Amino acid sequence: MKRHNDKQQVLIACLADGKFHSGESLATKLGISRTAVWKRIKLLAELELDVFAVRGKGYRLSQAIDLLNESEIRENLSKEVGVSITSINILPVTESTNLYLFRHSEQSNKYAAVAIAEYQHAGKGRRGNNWVSPYASGLCLSMSWHFDSTPASVMALSLATGVVVCSSLREMGLSSVGLKWPNDIVSSGKKLGGILLESKSESAGACDIVIGIGLNVNLPEKVFSDIEQPITDLRKLSGRAVSRNILAGNIIEKLWKMLGRFQTTGFKPFIEEWRNFDELKGHKGKLIMPNETLSGDILGIDDNGLLLMSINGETRSFSSGELSLRVVT
C-alpha cells in the first residue's frame, strides 16, 4: 500500500469522473511516461478500483467516484461544531481510521478529532472480520472523544451512535434504514453498515473513546456477489448516487452533539429513538455465543441497552461482547 503516493492520488482524481482519459494526457498531468501510467493503472486493483483500458480511447473507471473533500464536509457543519472539531483528516489509504486516531490524537486536546479514509485495508467488521469497501465507495469515518470519567456503559454508547447514523440517513430521505442489535445499520434485513467502538482507559477513571462508522454508499456491483451475507448500499436505497461529503458532515454534526450529551446524561435520552429504529423486535431469532446458541423471541432492549429475549418462556438479557444476532426466517 505504500506505493499509493501523491502521484497515485492525482491519477485517481483524474479518473474520478468516470470518463475516458488518454494515456498521453494522464502522463502529462502526472509528469511521467505512458509506460509509468500503465504501471500505476495496474496498482489501482489493490484498491479494488475497476479500470477499463480501450485502445484509442484510454482509461476510465467502471463508475465515477465521489472523492472526500474537507471543505465540502465542513460546509455541512454548524459553526458551533465546526470550530470545535480539532481536525478532519482525509486519508487516501490507511490501516483503519480507528487505529489512526489512537496513534495521532494530540494529548493536549482529545475532543472530536475525525479521520475519514477513502480506503482502509485493515478495517474491522463484526467479530474481527475485515470491513470490505473499495476505494471511495463507502464511508469509513472515526471520531475520537475524551471522557474525564468512563461512561457507565460503553456498549450503550455504541447504541447511541446507531441512533445518530440512522437519524442522519433518515434526514437525507432514506426512510427504510434501521438498527440491528448491537451495532449494525440495516435496511429490510440487508446490512448497510456497522459501528466499532474502541476505548483506552487512563488513570483516575478517564478514558479515550474512538467510534468507527462504516457505511456502504456507492458500491461497485461486483461487491454484492463477493460478500456472503445480504448487503445493500445508499445508492440502491435512494436510487441515486449519494454525496459522501454531505453524509460525513451530517454524521459528524450529530455525533459531536450526541457525545457531549452522553457524557452528562448517558443512554437515557436515546433509548426510545433506538427502539423506534429496531428492526428485529417481534421476530424470532438466534443468539450465537462462543459456547452456545439460544433461540427465542426478540423483545428489544432494556433501559441499559441490553438485548431482551424470551427463551422458553423466560425473559433474559444479554450484553455485547462476542455476541451475534441472526433472524430466524
NORZI-V121685 format. One record per backbone hydrogen bond with DSSP energy under -0.5 kcal/mol. CO is the residue of the C=O (numbers start at 1). NH is the residue of the N-H. E is the energy in kcal/mol with one decimal. If there is no record, write none. Layout:
co=CO nh=NH e=E
co=CO nh=NH e=E
This chain:
co=1 nh=4 e=-1.7
co=3 nh=5 e=-1.7
co=5 nh=9 e=-1.7
co=6 nh=10 e=-2.0
co=7 nh=11 e=-2.3
co=8 nh=12 e=-2.2
co=9 nh=13 e=-2.3
co=10 nh=14 e=-2.1
co=11 nh=15 e=-1.8
co=12 nh=16 e=-1.1
co=15 nh=18 e=-2.2
co=15 nh=61 e=-0.6
co=16 nh=65 e=-2.4
co=21 nh=59 e=-2.8
co=22 nh=26 e=-2.1
co=23 nh=27 e=-2.3
co=24 nh=28 e=-2.1
co=25 nh=29 e=-2.1
co=26 nh=30 e=-2.3
co=27 nh=31 e=-1.5
co=27 nh=32 e=-1.7
co=33 nh=37 e=-1.8
co=34 nh=38 e=-2.1
co=35 nh=39 e=-1.9
co=36 nh=40 e=-2.0
co=37 nh=41 e=-2.5
co=38 nh=42 e=-1.8
co=39 nh=43 e=-1.2
co=40 nh=44 e=-0.7
co=41 nh=44 e=-1.1
co=42 nh=45 e=-1.3
co=43 nh=46 e=-1.7
co=44 nh=47 e=-1.2
co=44 nh=49 e=-1.9
co=45 nh=48 e=-1.7
co=47 nh=135 e=-2.5
co=49 nh=51 e=-0.6
co=50 nh=62 e=-2.1
co=52 nh=54 e=-0.5
co=52 nh=60 e=-1.9
co=54 nh=57 e=-2.3
co=54 nh=58 e=-2.9
co=58 nh=54 e=-2.7
co=59 nh=21 e=-2.2
co=60 nh=52 e=-3.4
co=65 nh=67 e=-0.7
co=69 nh=73 e=-2.2
co=70 nh=74 e=-2.7
co=71 nh=75 e=-1.3
co=73 nh=76 e=-1.5
co=74 nh=77 e=-1.7
co=78 nh=82 e=-3.0
co=79 nh=83 e=-2.2
co=80 nh=84 e=-0.7
co=81 nh=84 e=-0.6
co=81 nh=85 e=-1.5
co=87 nh=114 e=-2.6
co=88 nh=90 e=-0.7
co=89 nh=91 e=-0.7
co=89 nh=116 e=-2.9
co=90 nh=92 e=-0.6
co=91 nh=118 e=-2.6
co=91 nh=119 e=-0.6
co=92 nh=119 e=-0.7
co=94 nh=121 e=-2.0
co=95 nh=122 e=-2.7
co=96 nh=100 e=-2.1
co=97 nh=101 e=-1.9
co=98 nh=102 e=-2.1
co=99 nh=103 e=-1.9
co=100 nh=104 e=-1.8
co=101 nh=105 e=-2.1
co=106 nh=109 e=-0.6
co=110 nh=112 e=-0.5
co=111 nh=86 e=-0.7
co=112 nh=86 e=-1.0
co=112 nh=87 e=-0.7
co=113 nh=144 e=-2.5
co=114 nh=89 e=-3.1
co=115 nh=142 e=-2.7
co=116 nh=91 e=-3.1
co=117 nh=140 e=-0.7
co=118 nh=136 e=-2.0
co=119 nh=94 e=-1.9
co=123 nh=131 e=-2.1
co=125 nh=128 e=-1.2
co=126 nh=129 e=-2.0
co=129 nh=125 e=-5.1
co=130 nh=132 e=-0.7
co=131 nh=133 e=-0.5
co=134 nh=137 e=-2.1
co=136 nh=66 e=-0.6
co=137 nh=217 e=-1.5
co=137 nh=218 e=-2.7
co=138 nh=140 e=-0.6
co=139 nh=141 e=-0.7
co=139 nh=215 e=-2.0
co=140 nh=117 e=-2.2
co=141 nh=213 e=-3.5
co=142 nh=115 e=-2.3
co=143 nh=211 e=-2.7
co=144 nh=112 e=-1.4
co=144 nh=113 e=-0.6
co=145 nh=147 e=-0.6
co=145 nh=209 e=-3.1
co=146 nh=148 e=-0.5
co=147 nh=207 e=-2.5
co=153 nh=157 e=-1.0
co=154 nh=158 e=-1.3
co=155 nh=159 e=-1.4
co=156 nh=160 e=-2.4
co=157 nh=161 e=-1.9
co=158 nh=162 e=-1.6
co=159 nh=163 e=-1.5
co=160 nh=164 e=-1.7
co=161 nh=165 e=-2.4
co=162 nh=166 e=-2.5
co=163 nh=167 e=-2.5
co=164 nh=168 e=-2.2
co=165 nh=169 e=-2.4
co=166 nh=170 e=-2.6
co=167 nh=171 e=-2.0
co=168 nh=172 e=-0.9
co=169 nh=174 e=-2.3
co=170 nh=173 e=-1.7
co=173 nh=175 e=-1.3
co=174 nh=177 e=-1.0
co=176 nh=188 e=-0.5
co=178 nh=186 e=-2.5
co=179 nh=279 e=-2.7
co=180 nh=184 e=-2.3
co=183 nh=195 e=-1.8
co=184 nh=180 e=-2.3
co=184 nh=186 e=-0.5
co=185 nh=192 e=-3.4
co=185 nh=193 e=-2.0
co=186 nh=178 e=-3.1
co=187 nh=190 e=-1.9
co=190 nh=187 e=-2.2
co=191 nh=232 e=-2.2
co=192 nh=216 e=-2.8
co=193 nh=185 e=-2.6
co=194 nh=214 e=-2.6
co=196 nh=212 e=-2.9
co=198 nh=210 e=-3.0
co=200 nh=208 e=-2.6
co=202 nh=205 e=-0.7
co=203 nh=206 e=-1.5
co=205 nh=150 e=-2.4
co=206 nh=202 e=-3.3
co=207 nh=147 e=-3.0
co=208 nh=200 e=-2.3
co=209 nh=145 e=-2.5
co=210 nh=198 e=-2.6
co=210 nh=212 e=-0.6
co=211 nh=143 e=-2.0
co=212 nh=196 e=-2.7
co=213 nh=141 e=-2.6
co=214 nh=194 e=-2.2
co=215 nh=139 e=-2.4
co=215 nh=217 e=-0.6
co=216 nh=234 e=-1.6
co=217 nh=235 e=-2.1
co=220 nh=223 e=-1.4
co=220 nh=224 e=-0.5
co=221 nh=224 e=-1.0
co=221 nh=225 e=-0.6
co=222 nh=225 e=-0.7
co=222 nh=226 e=-1.3
co=223 nh=227 e=-1.6
co=230 nh=191 e=-2.5
co=233 nh=237 e=-1.8
co=234 nh=238 e=-2.4
co=235 nh=239 e=-2.3
co=235 nh=240 e=-0.6
co=243 nh=247 e=-2.0
co=244 nh=248 e=-2.7
co=245 nh=249 e=-2.2
co=246 nh=250 e=-2.4
co=247 nh=251 e=-2.3
co=248 nh=252 e=-2.7
co=249 nh=253 e=-2.3
co=250 nh=254 e=-2.0
co=251 nh=255 e=-2.8
co=252 nh=256 e=-2.5
co=253 nh=257 e=-1.6
co=254 nh=258 e=-2.4
co=255 nh=259 e=-2.5
co=256 nh=260 e=-1.9
co=257 nh=261 e=-1.7
co=258 nh=262 e=-3.2
co=259 nh=263 e=-1.7
co=261 nh=264 e=-1.3
co=261 nh=265 e=-2.5
co=262 nh=266 e=-2.1
co=265 nh=268 e=-0.6
co=267 nh=270 e=-2.2
co=267 nh=271 e=-0.7
co=268 nh=271 e=-1.1
co=270 nh=274 e=-2.4
co=271 nh=275 e=-2.3
co=272 nh=276 e=-2.0
co=273 nh=277 e=-1.4
co=274 nh=278 e=-0.8
co=275 nh=278 e=-0.5
co=277 nh=179 e=-2.9
co=280 nh=283 e=-2.2
co=283 nh=298 e=-3.2
co=284 nh=328 e=-2.0
co=285 nh=296 e=-2.1
co=286 nh=288 e=-0.6
co=286 nh=326 e=-2.3
co=287 nh=289 e=-0.6
co=287 nh=294 e=-2.6
co=288 nh=324 e=-1.4
co=292 nh=289 e=-2.8
co=294 nh=287 e=-3.3
co=296 nh=285 e=-3.0
co=297 nh=299 e=-0.6
co=297 nh=310 e=-2.7
co=298 nh=282 e=-2.8
co=300 nh=308 e=-3.1
co=302 nh=305 e=-1.8
co=306 nh=302 e=-2.1
co=307 nh=318 e=-2.0
co=308 nh=299 e=-2.7
co=308 nh=300 e=-0.8
co=309 nh=311 e=-0.7
co=309 nh=316 e=-3.1
co=310 nh=297 e=-2.2
co=310 nh=312 e=-0.5
co=311 nh=314 e=-1.6
co=314 nh=311 e=-3.1
co=314 nh=316 e=-0.5
co=316 nh=309 e=-2.5
co=318 nh=307 e=-2.4
co=321 nh=323 e=-0.9
co=324 nh=288 e=-2.5
co=326 nh=286 e=-2.8
co=327 nh=329 e=-0.6
